[in-house]
């Protein structure tokens, strides 16, 4: 595994991201990763809060389904920038257990996001009565997964092999 990770780090793209003084390299990838996360998690949290009742009374929830395409664009921005950031220090990230915890929570968050995307438009009673318990559960789990993914992502810089050192 270490040999593969060191090979990934030695790629010219990895070297560009890691060593370039250009703002279009690591600084831009980190900015775009943060922006994508804010958009994706912000939209997911807004939908989750609406499902949990933290939403003005009488305002429909179903129109929030229009946020899912934006969330998917933000996810793919994060996927590209996240892989690019991983490449710059693949050996450190690849041996950091916290990095894998982040990935578990991101995958779980994406599964929950997809589940909400397919469930919300089909629920004919969503804006006509109380939100069903299964949607409230999805919302709660979604908030928890994204919170833990963000915490785990931040801890990568402080636990296990620290990237960049």
N, C-alpha and C positions, 0 to 999 in steps of 0.2 A: 504494500500500500504506500509506504513512504517513497519508494522509487517512482511510482506513478504520480504522486503529489509533487515531488521535486521536478519531474518532467513537465507537469502543468505549469509550475512556477517559472520554468526556463523558457516557455514559449515567448515569442517576440511580443505577442499581445499582452501577456502577463507583465513583461518587462516594461512595456509602454505604460500600462496602468500604474505600476508600482514606481517607476523612476522618472517618468516624464514630468517636466516642470510646467507643462501646459495645463491651463484650467480645464481643458476638454478631457483630461485623463481622470485621475482619482478624485479631485475636488468636484468635478461635474457629476461623476457617477455617484458619489456619496450624497450630493445635493439631490439628484434625481431619485435616488433610493429613498431618501427621507421624504421628499415631496410625494412620491408614489405611495409610500406607506401612509402618510397623512390623509391623502385622498381616499385610499381604499379603506383604511380602518375608520376614518371619519364617517364615510358613507355607511359602512356596515354598522357602526355604533348608532348613527341616526336612525336607521331602520330598526335596529334592536330596541332602542329606547322607545320608538313609536309602538312597537309590539308589546313592550312592557308597560305601556300606559303613560310614559313620560312624554306626552304629546298633547297639544291643545285639544280639548274636547270638541267633537264635531268636525275636525279636520280629517279628511280621509287618509288612510295609510297606503292603499293600493297604488296611488301615483308614485310613491317612492320606488316602485319597481323600475322606473325609468333610470334609476341610478346604477343599476347593475352593469350596463355596458361601460359606463365610466369606470366602475370598479374593476372590470376585467382589463381595460386598457391600463389602469394603474398597476394591476397585478403583473401584467406582462412587462411593463417598465421595470418593476421591482425584480422580476425574474432575470431580465437581461443585466441590470445593474448589479444585482446580487451575485450572479455568476461571475461577472467581471471583477467585482471586489474580492470574491473567493479566489479567483485565479492569481491575484497579485501576491497572496500569501497562502497558497493552497496547503502547504505542509503544516503551517500553524493551525489554520482553520480545520483541516482534516484530522487533527489530533486533539481537538478541543470538544469535550463532551457537551459543553453548553451550546455550541453551534448546532449539534444534532438535536438538542432539546428545542431550540428555536425552530428548526425545520419541522419537527413533529407538530408544534403548535400552529405553524403556518399551514401545513397540510390539513390539519383538523379545521382551521378557520376557513380554508378554501372549500372543503367539503361542506361545512355548514352554510357558507355563502351560496354555494350551488343549490343546496337543499332549499334554502329560503327563496332563491330565485325561481325554482320550479314550483314551490308551494304557494307563494303569495298570490300570483295572478289567478290560480285555480280556485282559491277560497272565495266562493260567492258571498259568504256571510261576513267577510273580514270587516267591512266598513258599516255593517248593519247591526252589529251586536258586540258582545265581549270577544276579545281575542282568545282563540282556543289555547288550551294549556300546552299543546305540543309546539305551537309557535312561540309561546313564551319561553319554553325550555330551549328551543333553538336559539332564541335571542340571548338568553343568559349564557349559554355555552359559547356563543359567538364572542360576546364581550370578554368572557374569561380567556378564551383562546388567544384573541388579539392582544389582550393585556399581557398575558404570559409570553407571547412571541416577542413583544416589544421589550419586556424586562430581560428575557433571555438574550435578545440581540444586543442590548446594552452591556450585559455582563460579559459578553465575549471578549471585550477589551480588558477585562480584569481577572478572569479566571482561566485556568489551564494555560496552555501555550498562548502567549499574547502575540497577535499578528503585528508585524512591523518591527519586532525586536530581534 
